[in-house]
Every structure is written in C-alpha cells, then in structure tokens.
Amino acid sequence: MITVETLTKQYGKTLAVDQLSFRLTPGKVTGFLGPNGSGKSTTMRCIVGLDKPTAGRCTIGGVEYRNLRSPITTVGALLDTNAFHPNRTARQHLRIVAATHGIPRQRADDVLELTGIAQVADKRLKGFSLGMGQRLGIATALLGDPEVLLFDEPVNGLDPDGVRWVRSLMRQLAGEGRTVFVSSHLMSEMAQTADNLVVIGRGRLIAEGPVERFTQSDAHTRVHVAGPDMKGLERALTQGGIAFERTPASEKHPGGMFDVVGGNRAQIGHLAHEAGLELHELSETHSSLEDVFMEMTRDQVVYGSGGTGRAPHVADIPLPPPAPGHAMPAPRHINDQQEGLR
C-alpha cells in the first residue's frame, strides 16, 4: 500500500506539489493523470525518496522508503529511462544491480526474457532505442520481485505490440496482489488498464476513484432512444418527467432520435412499454476518459495550446469526491541519498 499524506514539495519559489493526499491499495492498477507540470513525476520521486518533501510524507506499507529493510524487493520503479551506464550491456546492468542486493544472477536472465529483450541483452546500452530502454527499465523494476511498482510513462517509445504487452503486464501484476501505480498521457490506455484513477492539477488533487465513476456518471452518460412513433415517444418521455434533446434525422433513423443525458435505459424502456410503443433503438454511450480528463483539467493546464475553444469550467462538472483528507503529520526529512532503485 502507498499512502501520500498532505505532500508538499517546493523548488525555490515554485510549488510543484501542494497538500496532496491519496492512498493506493494492493491488487489494483491506479492511473496517475494530470497535465504536464502538474506534479506527477515529483510525487513519484518523493514516494521513492529521490526528492525530499517540503512537508507531509509518503509511506509504503506504513514505512518511508528510506527506512525499508530491503527497498528493491519492496518497491520497483521506472522513473528515468536514461539511468543506465551507456557502455554496459543490459545483462551487465541487471547483474550488477542483482549482485548489490543479493539477488541470484538467474533472475537477471529471467526478467530479460520477460521483457522481450533477451536477444539484445549483450548489446551496449548506448545503442538502445527509447523503446528498448523502456523495456530494460521495466526489467530493472521487476528484478527484486517487488510488492509495489511505480511506472512513469512506461509506454513511451513502444510500438503497438509493446503498448499492449505493458497493458497486459500491469493487469497481471495487479492480479497477483501487487500495488501498481502508473502515470500516462495516453487516456485510451488508462481507460483499458487502470482500475482506479488519481487526477491532479497544479500539484493538487482534483479527483480520485474507480474509472467508471469518471466516465459513467450521469453527467457523462447518454441514452439514445428511437422508434417509428416519435411523437408517442416524446409524449411518453414528457409525461415521465424526462428531459431530452432531439437529434437530426439520419439514414438509420429517418425520424431522428432522442438523447437523454444521464438517463436510465430500464426506466425509458418501461415507459415505452407502458405506452405500447415500438422501439428501434435504446442504447447507452459514455464520454471517453480523454473527454472527461480534458474537461476536468481545463483550468489546470500549465503548458497549454493556443486554441480558442472553451471547454466547460471545471467547477461545472460533477466529479467523483476526493478521499477524506488526512491530518498532516509533523514533517519528517528524508535522507537525500538516492538509494539504488535500479
């Protein structure tokens, strides 16, 4: 379990993370979302002791990273794909890390196979592509067979097959009861991979909760209904107190269709049945995670594009409630020494 308690991190006059609190549970993949500059990487670095919090703290199983008895077998992290000596080979890199932590040499060969880079294991790292470096970073994170895994943008540089492999790996690791925390800007991947989401902006928590609470809330659900007697449907919906919008006619629905925001398919189907109306469509769609994310973070973007379109203000959008805040403990300083994650 990872617990972040009122975490604050300031670099000079720049406030990177501001009173951030959340908790991650084992057996779940938690997606960490936020615009560029929102504080995701800083938060992850604070969790593994690479940055010292200005206030608050991060614990793993109730223990700060610096106090873990065996860090590499408790936490595996991919935070920097360039954290390798360029003149070493992948096999040498992994065996050195294994030797410094008492891990059998065979484990290095095992994770090379697991991550699909066994064939290039004896190639110097300076010749590795970005995608190969990502796979080696994942192999390093898995070397100690840890209970907790942190991945910062793990699919960067990977081809579609590699992206699918990472998705499958995350699900497998969570299925084994591990805590998996992964940041990404690929909303489609997070929608398919994550069980829960933590969304931040400008260093603060915006929302957290199961993925379905983001995309399948009433505000992001539409029920589409159509039939041969559109006037009868309109009358039934109106009498049932259901607000709707009418969409233009199409080849599939010459009489148009009614859209009900936040509607309930069972209720609408029952109203049609009671009125003796034939239905040709009664379907439900949900907003994509990308659309919801863009709405939620519209006013939180630090490095935004110059578009003129105005998305709904974040205050107008129903959001999953954040978890209850934690009382801020007395600040505890984390040793600046960077313990070997890789």
C-alpha positions in Angstrom: 0.0 0.0 0.0 1.2 3.5 -0.8 0.0 6.4 1.3 0.6 10.1 0.4 -0.2 12.4 3.3 -0.5 16.1 2.7 2.6 16.0 0.5 4.0 19.4 -0.4 7.1 19.9 -2.5 8.6 23.4 -3.3 11.6 24.1 -5.5 12.6 27.7 -4.7 9.5 29.8 -5.5 7.9 27.0 -7.5 5.2 25.0 -5.7 5.3 21.6 -7.5 3.0 19.6 -5.2 0.5 21.2 -2.8 -1.0 19.4 0.2 -1.6 16.2 -1.9 -3.2 13.2 -0.2 -4.3 9.8 -1.6 -4.0 6.1 -0.8 -3.4 3.2 -3.1 -4.4 -0.4 -2.3 -2.9 -3.7 -3.4 -4.4 -5.7 -6.3 -5.3 -2.6 -8.3 -3.7 -0.6 -11.2 -4.0 3.0 -10.3 -3.6 5.5 -13.1 -1.9 8.8 -12.2 -3.2 11.6 -14.5 -2.5 15.3 -14.9 -1.4 17.8 -17.4 2.3 18.5 -18.0 3.7 20.3 -15.0 1.0 19.0 -12.6 3.5 17.4 -10.2 3.1 13.7 -11.2 6.8 12.9 -11.5 7.7 14.9 -8.4 5.1 12.9 -6.4 6.6 9.6 -7.6 10.1 10.8 -6.8 9.0 11.7 -3.3 7.5 8.3 -2.8 10.8 6.6 -3.5 12.9 9.1 -1.6 14.6 10.7 -4.7 13.1 14.1 -3.7 12.7 15.4 -0.1 9.2 16.7 0.7 9.0 20.2 2.0 6.1 19.0 4.2 4.0 15.9 4.6 5.2 12.4 3.8 4.9 9.3 1.7 4.9 5.8 3.1 4.9 2.3 1.6 3.2 -0.2 3.9 3.4 2.4 6.6 7.2 2.9 6.2 9.1 5.7 4.5 11.2 4.5 1.6 14.5 5.3 3.4 13.5 3.0 6.3 12.7 0.0 4.2 14.8 -3.0 5.1 15.0 -4.2 1.5 13.9 -1.5 -0.9 14.4 -3.3 -4.2 12.3 -6.3 -3.1 9.6 -4.0 -1.8 9.4 -1.3 -4.5 10.3 -1.4 -8.1 10.3 1.9 -10.1 10.7 3.1 -13.7 11.2 6.9 -13.4 14.0 7.6 -15.8 14.7 5.6 -18.9 18.3 7.0 -19.2 19.5 5.9 -15.7 22.0 3.4 -17.2 25.7 3.4 -18.0 25.9 3.7 -21.8 28.9 1.3 -22.1 27.4 -1.5 -20.2 25.2 -4.2 -21.7 21.6 -4.8 -20.5 22.8 -8.1 -18.9 25.7 -6.5 -17.1 23.4 -3.7 -15.8 20.9 -6.1 -14.4 23.6 -8.5 -12.9 25.3 -5.6 -11.2 22.0 -4.4 -9.6 21.3 -8.0 -8.6 24.7 -8.6 -7.1 24.4 -5.4 -4.9 21.2 -6.7 -3.5 21.9 -10.4 -3.1 19.6 -11.4 -5.9 20.6 -14.6 -7.9 22.2 -13.9 -11.3 19.5 -16.1 -12.9 16.9 -13.5 -12.0 18.5 -11.1 -14.4 18.1 -13.5 -17.3 14.5 -14.2 -16.2 13.5 -10.5 -16.4 15.3 -10.1 -19.8 13.1 -12.9 -21.2 10.0 -11.5 -19.5 10.5 -8.0 -21.0 11.4 -9.3 -24.5 15.0 -8.0 -24.7 16.9 -11.2 -24.2 18.1 -11.2 -27.8 19.8 -7.8 -27.3 21.0 -8.4 -23.7 24.7 -8.2 -24.7 24.3 -5.1 -26.7 25.8 -1.8 -25.3 23.1 0.4 -23.8 24.2 3.5 -25.8 22.8 1.7 -28.9 19.4 1.1 -27.3 16.3 2.8 -28.7 13.8 4.6 -26.5 11.5 1.6 -26.5 14.3 -0.9 -25.7 15.4 1.4 -22.8 11.8 1.4 -21.5 11.8 -2.4 -21.5 15.1 -2.5 -19.6 13.7 0.0 -17.1 10.8 -2.3 -16.6 13.1 -5.3 -16.2 15.1 -3.4 -13.6 11.9 -2.6 -11.7 10.9 -6.2 -11.7 14.3 -7.5 -10.7 13.6 -7.8 -7.0 10.1 -9.2 -7.5 8.6 -6.3 -5.5 5.2 -5.9 -3.9 4.8 -2.2 -5.2 5.6 -0.9 -8.7 5.8 2.6 -9.9 5.9 3.4 -13.7 6.3 6.9 -15.1 5.1 6.9 -18.7 6.1 3.3 -19.3 4.8 3.1 -22.9 6.8 6.0 -24.3 8.7 4.8 -27.4 7.0 1.4 -27.6 5.3 0.1 -30.7 1.6 -1.1 -30.6 2.7 -4.6 -29.7 4.8 -3.2 -26.8 2.0 -1.0 -25.6 -0.3 -4.0 -25.5 2.3 -6.0 -23.6 2.7 -3.3 -21.0 -1.0 -3.2 -20.5 -1.2 -6.9 -20.0 1.8 -6.9 -17.7 0.2 -4.2 -15.5 -3.0 -6.2 -15.2 -1.1 -9.4 -14.4 1.0 -7.7 -11.7 -2.1 -6.3 -10.1 -3.8 -9.7 -10.4 -1.0 -11.1 -8.3 -1.9 -8.7 -5.5 0.7 -6.1 -6.1 0.2 -2.3 -5.9 0.7 -0.8 -9.4 0.9 3.0 -9.8 1.4 4.2 -13.4 1.4 7.7 -14.9 0.5 8.2 -18.6 -0.8 10.8 -21.0 -2.5 8.1 -23.1 -6.1 8.2 -21.9 -7.2 5.3 -24.1 -4.5 3.1 -22.4 -5.5 4.2 -18.9 -9.2 3.5 -19.7 -8.2 -0.1 -20.6 -5.6 -0.6 -18.0 -6.5 1.2 -14.8 -8.9 0.1 -12.1 -8.7 3.5 -10.3 -7.5 7.0 -11.1 -5.8 9.8 -9.2 -6.1 13.1 -11.1 -4.1 16.1 -10.1 -3.6 19.6 -11.5 -1.0 22.2 -10.4 0.1 19.9 -7.6 -3.4 19.5 -6.1 -5.8 16.6 -6.1 -8.7 17.1 -8.5 -10.5 13.8 -8.1 -9.9 10.1 -7.4 -11.9 6.9 -7.6 -12.8 4.0 -9.9 -12.5 4.7 -13.7 -16.3 4.0 -14.1 -17.1 6.9 -11.8 -15.4 9.3 -14.2 -16.8 8.0 -17.5 -20.2 6.5 -16.4 -21.5 9.3 -14.1 -24.9 10.7 -15.0 -23.2 13.8 -16.5 -21.2 11.7 -18.9 -23.9 9.2 -19.9 -26.4 9.5 -22.7 -29.3 7.2 -23.5 -30.4 7.2 -27.2 -34.0 6.2 -28.0 -35.8 6.0 -31.3 -38.8 4.3 -32.9 -41.4 4.6 -35.6 -43.7 6.7 -33.4 -41.5 9.6 -32.4 -44.5 11.8 -31.3 -45.6 9.0 -29.0 -42.1 8.7 -27.6 -41.9 12.4 -27.0 -45.3 12.3 -25.2 -44.2 9.3 -23.0 -40.9 10.9 -22.1 -42.5 14.2 -21.2 -45.2 12.6 -19.1 -42.4 10.6 -17.3 -40.6 13.9 -16.4 -37.6 13.0 -18.5 -35.7 15.8 -20.2 -34.4 15.1 -23.7 -32.8 16.5 -26.8 -33.8 15.7 -30.3 -31.1 14.8 -32.9 -31.5 15.3 -36.6 -32.8 12.6 -38.9 -30.4 10.1 -40.3 -30.5 7.1 -42.7 -30.8 4.8 -39.8 -33.4 6.9 -38.0 -35.4 9.0 -40.5 -37.5 10.5 -37.8 -34.5 11.5 -35.7 -33.6 10.3 -32.2 -34.0 11.4 -28.6 -30.9 11.8 -26.4 -31.4 11.7 -22.7 -28.4 13.0 -20.6 -27.9 10.8 -17.5 -30.9 8.7 -18.5 -31.8 5.3 -17.3 -32.4 2.7 -20.1 -34.6 0.5 -17.9 -36.8 3.4 -17.0 -37.1 4.6 -20.5 -37.8 1.1 -21.8 -40.5 0.7 -19.2 -42.2 4.0 -20.2 -42.2 2.9 -23.8 -43.7 -0.5 -22.9 -46.4 1.1 -20.8 -47.3 3.4 -23.7 -47.3 0.4 -26.1 -44.5 1.9 -28.2 -42.2 0.0 -30.5 -38.5 0.9 -30.1 -35.9 0.6 -32.8 -33.0 1.8 -30.6 -32.4 2.0 -26.9 -28.7 2.4 -26.3 -26.3 4.0 -23.9 -23.0 5.8 -24.6 -20.4 7.2 -22.2 -17.9 10.0 -22.6 -14.4 8.9 -23.2 -11.8 9.2 -20.5 -10.0 11.7 -22.7 -13.0 13.9 -22.9 -13.7 13.8 -19.2 -10.0 14.4 -18.4 -9.9 17.5 -20.7 -13.0 18.9 -19.0 -11.6 18.3 -15.6 -8.2 19.8 -16.2 -9.2 22.7 -18.5 -8.2 25.3 -15.9 -5.2 23.3 -14.6 -3.0 23.3 -17.7 0.4 24.9 -17.2 1.7 24.4 -20.8 -1.5 24.8 -22.9 -2.1 25.1 -26.6 -3.4 28.3 -28.0 -6.8 27.1 -29.0 -9.8 29.4 -28.8 -12.4 26.8 -27.9 -13.8 27.0 -24.3 -14.5 23.7 -22.6 -16.9 23.7 -19.6 -15.4 25.2 -16.4 -14.1 22.5 -14.1 -16.5 23.8 -11.4 -19.5 23.0 -13.6 -18.5 19.3 -14.0 -19.7 16.7 -11.4 -16.6 14.9 -10.2 -16.0 11.9 -8.0 -15.4 13.2 -4.5 -11.8 13.0 -3.3 -10.9 10.8 -0.4 -11.2 12.3 3.0 -8.1 14.4 3.9 -5.5 13.2 6.4 -4.3 15.2 9.3 -0.8 16.5 8.4 1.9 14.8 10.5 4.9 16.7 11.6 7.3 17.0 8.7 10.0 14.3 8.6 13.1 14.8 6.5 14.0 12.1 4.0 17.6 11.3 3.5 19.0 13.0 0.3 21.0 9.9 -0.5 19.4 8.2 -3.6 19.1 4.5 -2.8 19.5 2.2 -5.7 16.2 1.5 -7.4 17.8 0.0 -10.5 
